[in-house]
Amino acid sequence: MKKLIAIVSVLAAGFIGTAKADITMSAGSNLEMQSIGSATNLSIGGSLGFAFSQDLGNGITVTMSGLSFGNDVSVADNIATTSTAAVYNGGGVATVHDGAINAGTTGNVATKVLNAQSTFTTNTVSTGTAVDADAFEQISFATANGTLTYGSDIEIDYASLGVGDVLSSDLTDLGLGDSTSKLSLGNTTGNGIQYATSFGGSALTIGYLMKNSAGADFFDTSASGNSNTMALKTAVPVGPLTATIAYTSDNTANATNNTFGVSTSMAAGNGTISVAYVNSDATSDTSQMSASYATTLGAAALKVGYSSTDSDGATNTNNLTATISQSIGTGASIFAEFANRDGVATGGETSAVLLGSSFAF
């Protein structure tokens, strides 16, 4: 792998005429088995990613989020999903694009001509939309004073400071019953900027989304109907502790949704204990208290987390999570995870166990 990285770096440097470019590549794979209710689920997932950085020689380093691929273990048939396309037959003649058609309208690639005797059927086709392929969505400029990042997929969910979920796999709690009380921060991903700096032992991060819709690069962020989100987060030393405080304001559909969060941690016994409180009015007035404890048992790492979420008009939802991981060699580990949920919709599963292995290449 190191040889491959060196070859790629040399080739790239030759193309752009400089030897300062730094190109990194990472890859990994997970094999997991989940037991929930009467079901046993097996899944494999993997990832491959590239990143690029360049020292401009003037105190500024530019970093670009590179191409990344991943197939999420929580997605069934995760290499492909399905979409529908309408196929019209009978008295009418139609050319169909994207499965969308209305009689007498003009589509984005062809005109549809139908009469009253036309019939249609719907075919299911395979697509690759479940594969995560994010390319060049962010670029960062780092100086001695801080880092400025711009992108079409910036996440400013700073107030999401809950510490009760210690799970590392998306598959562990997949299929658990729907929570009766849920914490939502509103829209916190989209086209925007983020600036992170530090001073006097404190850290400060400020984020602003000019368009809080994820996954698209919007050129006219001032257009009618665009909504924005702002957020800030600071980490302040308080005696032997460091307290993180964050605030998010989502301005969507002429309604401002506010979220406030605070968390801290400290050494306790042979490990570290963390606590957090988050309050949001994004969907309903909801508050969440959470705590976690991390320690080691020999060479194994153990984490246990608990959270209690209270939404107005709904039963409290309590989550207990735990994970233990053991290294079995360079870049390889085996792990076990447990999730239990109290306060779920009627008939939903309340607990799940997962066994897995992870490999980094």
TAFEN-V309882 format. One record per helix or strand. SS is the DSSP state (H for helix, E for strand). FROM is the first residue (numbers start at 1). TO is the last residue. Records with the same first field share a line. If there is no record, write none. Layout:
SS->FROM-TO / FROM-TO
This chain:
H->2-16
E->22-36 / 39-55 / 61-71 / 81-90 / 93-93 / 97-97 / 100-100 / 106-106 / 111-111 / 113-113 / 118-127 / 131-134 / 138-143 / 146-155 / 176-176 / 179-179 / 189-199 / 202-211 / 228-238 / 241-252 / 255-268 / 271-280 / 286-297 / 300-311 / 317-329 / 332-342 / 344-344 / 349-349 / 351-360
